[in-house]
Amino acid sequence: MTMHLTVAIMQPCMKLVIGSLMRFVRSCRL
């Protein structure tokens, strides 16, 4: 039960982290 809750919380967090990482990598390449 707790596992389900953590996954629900982690998914949007991971999307935000990956999004910011991709932006960082893109700006570094430019």
N, C-alpha and C positions, 0 to 999 in steps of 0.2 A: 504493500500500500504506500509506504513512504517512498519507495523507488519510483512509483508512478508520479508522485508529486514532484520529486526532484527532476525527473525528465521533463515534466510540463514547465518547470521553472527554467531549466537549463536550455531548452530548445531556443527560445527567443534571445537568451543571453548569447548563445553560441552564434546565432545569426548576426547579432550586433558585432561581436568580436571578429567574425570572419569578414564582415562588411568593412569594418574599419581597417583590418589587416590588408584587404585587397586595395583599399584606397591608398594606404600607406605605400604599398609596393608600387602602385601605379605612379604615385607622385615621385617616388625615388627613381623610377626608370626615366621619367621625363627630366 
